[in-house]
Amino acid sequence: MVSKKTKIVILKTDITQLSFDAIVNAANKSLLGGGGVDGAIHRAAGPELLAYCKTLGGAETGEAKISPAFNMKAKYIIHTVGPVWRGGKNGEEKLLRAAYQNSLLLADQNKLRSIAFPSISTGVYGYPFEKACIVSLNAISDTLKNLEFIEEIALVTYSENDFVQYKEIYNAFEKGQ
């Protein structure tokens, strides 16, 4: 699935505690904070993140923008906006794929070596978890072929159920490659 230099791990942890070069924020279009992962990242980074994000001008669905991580262990936060699930016939897969791809491309452009992703759009945006996992793995696999710097990717879950399910999906994906 991936180049020999890229390691993919699935972790059950609090993404705000990771010391990766970048963590990905599943943001809303304003980039000014919200609930779930977005709110947790804004709280962990501190008020400087909100001030910085005000200068970014928001982001469209599938787009990615970068900021310092301020009070977090990570160096940077890559903010991406995933799609709201509307039944799967409204371009959601293409937009979710773009969120992963653009985050990876931005990390590589900034010569970052490690990046941690939450499961984008599977919370309040309602994207079915299994479908989102498959989209993320395909997007990562396809995008890594064109990247120079990424050495480690973490796919981060917060619940035990999501962790077990993501590992099963990843193992089946690897066997199918």
Phi, psi and omega in degrees: 000317186237166178293161182297335182275351184254126178255134176245130178233150174247125185238146171250101184196178174272111184302334182289347182263358183280147180253041176285165175300320178219144166245148180263134177258122173281087190267169168265174187298334180283335186065014186259017178100160181188217180261187175055222181301318181303310179296318180297319180293317179297319179295316183292324182284333180095175185296340178298328180295315179300314180300317180293316182297332177297336180275350185274345176073025179072187180206149176274163178301129181093345181277159178225141177224154186244148175217163170297161180265357176052250187275012182262166177288329177294159178275321185224160171240128172257117183266126176225150182251116176272166180280152169278132179289124179233035178102350175094000182247020183236032177079014183299318182297315180299318181290320178294317177303315179298322179299316178291312182299312182294328176295315178296316180298318179295319177299316181293320177300331179265012177058035179276146185255339181222142183215140180239128180251136164281178176275096187295133174075001184272354178274241183295341178282350167075012180292128180304130189304309183299315179299318180296321178298316181295317178299316182297316181294319177295316180297316179296312181302313181292321185285325183301333180299336184252010184253151183254325194255334187296122178250333181216135176234128174251134173255111193254130174242160180254329182259154179297319180300313179296321179300310181297315181295317181297319179297318178297316180295318180297315180298318178293322179297314180299319180294329181280350183279000000 
